[in-house]
């Protein structure tokens, strides 16, 4: 049974993995045996993350590129495959958040959210899938959010992008399943990371979230790893086009 979840020797690219959930996912895949390639747009952060995982005994490498830059994406994926071997796992984790009332939301911020959260996922997945298709196998995991299903004030555009990620995941599965590729998504609830620390430090928001989530707490980044390893492994060989929510029961309860 353990062999179903074994990722030994498989090469995985995790975008936006210089910190937070992306780094936790890269660490988790590495712990399951995968060789991991981290990505970030900030070189110092990327170098630190790669050094950290190597210090933990994991096989880690790094590539700095912007997921919204089509040429950079194609070049980075080609370079990874040429130098390290075929990519068997992609985790599309790169994403940004912008908060403002919808009536005053700047178009530049709207465009930025769409570019990173949706177009970036498409560009990286397309580049990787074009190499997976001839090989007849591959795993693509898009990182969505509970906000793909539920809205809150001041994050409507972010919600729209994560809803798009859910639909894009299903579309990718419809196109690529026949090539032996499984495309699924993980929808995290509220996890405590560097980016969400200001929300956790706000007593009003922290109290609301703990009351709203049946588990009564924030998620820990390591708690996202099990779903990722499942979707990256042979255990999910007939799972396609699905969104798995890891949210402490938030979506299940009013």
N, C-alpha and C positions, 0 to 999 in steps of 0.2 A: 504493500500500500504506500509506503514512504516513497517509492520510486515515482509514483504519479506526480509528486510535488517537487521532485529533484530537478534543479536547474543547472547542475554541474556542467561547466564548460560553455554554456550558452551565453551569447553576447547580447547585452541589453543597453539601450540608449534611454536615458531618463532626462527629459528636458526640464529646465527650470529647477535644477537639483542642487544649487549652491547652498541652499538653506531650507528650513521648514519641512513641509510634507515631502517635497521632492527628494531632499537628502535622506529622509527617513525611508522612503520607498527604495532609493538606490541602495541604502544599507541593508534593507530587508532582502532584496533580490540577491545582493552579494552574499548575504548570510546563507541563502538557499543554494549557493554554488555558482551563481552567474558571474560572468565578467561584466563589470558595469562601466559605461561611459557616461560621465556626468556632463551637463551643459548649463551654462549661465551666460548672461551678457556682461557680467562684472568679473573681470579677470582675477582680481584678488580674492573674491569670494569663492570662485571656482577652484582656484589653486588650494585654498584652505580646506575646502570640502574634500578634494581628492586626497590631500595629505592626511586628513583625518581618517578617511576610510582605509587608506594604505596602512596607517598606524594601527588600525584594528585588524590587520592581517587580510584585508580584502583585496581582490584584483580590481583596481580602479584606474581609470584614465579620465581625461577631460577634453572637451572641445568647446571653445567659446564661439558662439554664433547667435545671431538674432533670428528667432523663429519666423519673423515677419519678412525677412529678406530671402526671396526665392533663390537667388544665386548662391547666397551663403549657406542656405540649408542644403541645396544640392551638392555643393562643394564639400561640406562637412560630412555628409552621409557617404559620399564617394570616398573621401579620405579615410573614414573609419573602416569601411569595408576593405579598402586596399591595404591598410596597415594592420588591422586587427582581425579581419575575417567577416563572415556574413552576419548581419544583424538578424537575430531571431526574435527579439523582444523590443518593442517600443512602448515607452510610457510617455504620453503627451501630457506633461504636467505644467508646463509654462503657462502662467496666467497673471493677470493684474486685476486690481479692484480700484474703482473710483466711486466716491460717494458724494451725492448732491441731490437736492430735490429735482424731480424730473423736469419741472417747468423752467428751471434755470440751468439744466445740465448742458455743458458746453459741447458743441459738436466735435471739437478736437478730442475731448475725453471719450465721447461716444466712438469716434473712429479708432482711437487707440485701443479701447476694449475689444472691439470687433477684430482688429488687426492681430492682437496677441492671442486672445482666447479662442477665436474661431478660425481665422485665416491661418494663423500659426499652426494650429492642430492639423488643418488640411494640408498645408505645405509639407510638414515633416512626415505625416502619414503617407502622403503620395510618394515622396522620395523613397521612403523605406519600402512601401508596398510594391513599387516598381521593381525592386530587387527581390522581394519575397515571392512574388508571383511566379517567376521562372523556376524557383526552387520548390514550389508547391507546399509551403508551410510558413507560419509566422504568427506572432501574437502582438496585437496592438491594443493598448489600454489607454483610453482617454480619461482624464480626470475632470469630472463634472462637479456638482455640488447639490446639496439639498435645495439651493436657491434656483436650480433648474426646474423645480416643482412648486416652490413657495416663494412669495415675494415679501419684502419688508420695505418700509419707507426709505427712500434715498438710494436704493440700489437697483432700480428697475432696469437700467441698461445692462448691468452685470447679470441680472436674472435672465435677461433676453439672450445673452451670450451663452449661458450654461444650458438654457433650453435648446439652443442651436447645437451645442455639443452633443446633447442627448440624441437629437434627430440625425446629426451627422454620423454618430456612432452606428445607428440603425442603417443608414444609407451605405456606409462603408461595408457593413456586414452583408448587405444585400448584393453589393457589387463583388466583394472579394471572398466570400465564404466558399465559392466554387473552386477557388484556387488554394484551398487548404489553410486560409488565414482566418483566425478568430479575432473579431473586433468587439470589445466590450468597454464599458465605462464603470468607474467607481464614483459614487457621489458622497463625498465626505459631509458629515454634519459639522458641528463647530469643534475644531481642534485647537489646542493651545500651542501656538507657534510664535515666532518673533513678530509676525505680521498681525496676529490677533491679540497680542499682549495688551495693547491699549484698550481693547474691548473688555478683556478680562479684568483690567484695572479700574474699569468704570463700575462702581457698585450697582448702579441701576441696571445696566446691561447684564452684568454677571448674575445678578439675582433673577432677572427675567429668564435668562437662558437656563439656569438650573431648574427653575420651576417649569419651564416649557419642555425640557428634555426628560422623558421618563427615567433615564438612568441617573438624572440629578447632578450631572457634572459635565465638564468639558472632556472631549476625547484626547487621548494621548497619541502622538504621531505613530508610535510603534503599533498601535491598534489598527492601523490601516494596512499593515504589511500582509496579514493573512489573506485578505481579499486579493491583493496584488499578486502574491505568489500563486494562489489558486488560478487566477486568470492568465498568468504567464506560463503555467505548467501544463503537462499532458492531462491533468485532472479535469481541465475544462475543454477537452477536445471537441465537445458537441454543444458548447455554450457560445452563442453568437448573438450580437445585437442587443445585449442586455445592459441595464444599469443597476449595479449593486450598490445600495445605499448603506453606508456605515455611519450611523447617526445617533446611536443610543436610543433609538425608538422615536425620534422626533417626528418623522413623517407618519408614524403609525398612530399618533395620538393628537387629539385636539387640546 
